[in-house]
């Protein structure tokens, strides 16, 4: 089969026999030249298939009924959305080729070119090289065939793992392979003749690495933690342990089995483990938190479906038993007796305690007391002390001894959470207790109102702070006169009460972070004693409230501000709780600095500090006070280094300090002032020059010329007359001319060549400014003093006009009046020009002559009129 040269992406012509069998190589097309990044290759004719290397094969027998057959190869880059086509034409060959028998269509009789996939055992022990497969081509019977291969493991990573013998087609492995790293390899095998012809389609051969059980299973967590409510029924799901195995999935090497090795405490067995899934469930109905609060299980996982020769690993599961309200509270005593004086109101008469085995502090252990009988008139009230879980029985209405000498109460107790009946247990009856209250007929002593007084105290208050007043009254008189107060001994030593006034004061600093005060409250029993020695009791409940014990502070106090003057964010912190922390109030305490710096609010605890206007560079120490919401003030010294930089890292922190408004100018500030002064001076000079030339028409007398032109005693005028008032003149002989307007005539000096000295000057005498017609033609006389700008403004436009006329006159008539030729008199002096002597802007500013080089000094002295 011949493949003719053609342009890619346009048209390809193949000369083929009229009859083509299936799997026949038709030719090869250069696909990369058409589309380098082709991801999808297809044929418009299903009778042909195209490989990645551009080989065109028949998929079934094809007969060219006509002389030609055409189809299209479609190339597509999915990512770039590019499509290209190659038109292929099959033309029946005119005669058979006799050069090689392989040029004819090969017929398949028996195929050995497509062996089954090879298998290599993981971690094979060799010996190496180890033969794993052989590929052969049927065309080897007629031709000399050389075999080669490429792909992963050969010329791609891991390189050198496999190789194929060129003559035999035997495939060898050179070393062991880890399946977990390389589960399989796909290599491409080629069969070619010595001259490069490929009678076979490139063979994609798969080498599969067979798994070896070389990895033990492992748990995904070191410790699995679960929880389950107590008294859970059998079968309740507790959790699931998970293990993994790196060996080949869906084989015995990864078939895992779980089992419980041990349980702590061992008896009774409380949980079961599903061997295949690792799910833990409850197996015992007797999970009681009060007996066993938690279990630890040692779990084993083994591969090979749990067979003894499988690899195994152990893990730990910790199961916590959660509390439920399965224990009803019960009174420690079934009967209580207490006494109370008649007419006593809001007085505590009894404390009742209960027993509850549930977890302390939980809703299942919190007691709720209730008077269920004997309190029809509402004379009694019972509450719960949250700290001790006791019931506090108080009299809320005065009792009358004459009406009833005794009162009988029945009190019940329940929990905050509903009771949950444990399995296989009977319903318990509600626990009750009876209380007998004896009413005493005595002289009625003082009565505290209320019997329980709550006082909230801010922490860290000063010792001796008055935090309240607790008074008792005499029921007979209805006042508190003659009653003294005392605190019962053996209680928390936080407060004192004034014996006469009942004022309650602190006797130590109350801090919630110290010792017994961490609870935050304390119940203190107070006695009230009247003149007759009668005593009444009351309870003060002191509750420590968070106070304002910390002042706000700014953590960072040193900053660098660059020339962009980006505001500085100040952030304060306060360890107190609300409402004694944020919002903060910031203030600059120094009046001088407050006039040049400002504070802008950002949020409740942050502000922005920035200058109000332009300030010099330097270091500023700014005193800033921060006040919290409770009024506590923190004083801070903020140091700001205002630096001439772009980024803070460019700045040297050891700058000059600015305190109390005393500042020093920086380099840039000084330069800015100098440049500003120069600019202002230049503007003033410009304005004066414009006003002088625009309003007054000056006339320079002969006297004035002496200040601008110095008389020379040389043969011709010296070079000192060549001031800035002389303008260049371009002549037709490439000579440069310079001219001076003197009175009514102009004098020009012609310089021959470039860099030569002056040759000659025509004119003489005193040079004066004649009258010039400007505006109305009036001439005004002024002083003889003229600046360079006035001289230049006077001469330049007139000389320029003359020069222009000379350039426009082809016959050079105008130039005869202004430009005279001089004969060449020889080369100038080796000392060069001394024209610099007159290169000054001021008329008599000749001080520069004192600094001339020695070789110019003598020549310059001849040009100065002494």
Helices and strands as residue ranges (DSSP letters): E 2-3, E 11-16, E 19-20, E 25-28, H 31-34, E 40-43, E 48-50, E 55-58, E 62-63, E 68-77, E 82-92, G 101-103, E 118-121, E 130-134, G 138-141, E 145-151, E 162-164, E 170-173, E 184-193, E 203-210, E 218-219, E 223-229, E 237-240, E 243-244, G 252-254, E 257-264, E 271-273, E 279-282, E 294-302, G 304-306, E 312-322, E 330-331, E 335-341, E 347-352, E 354-355, E 367-373, E 380-384, E 391-395, E 406-415, E 432-440, E 446-448, E 452-458, E 466-469, E 472-474, E 484-487, E 495-497, E 503-506, G 515-519, E 521-529, E 535-545, E 553-554, E 558-561, E 568-573, E 585-588, H 591-594, E 597-601, E 606-611, E 618-627, E 633-642, G 648-650, E 657-658, H 667-695, H 702-708, G 719-721, E 727-730, E 736-742, E 745-751, E 760-761, H 788-808, H 813-818, G 835-838, G 847-851, H 854-861
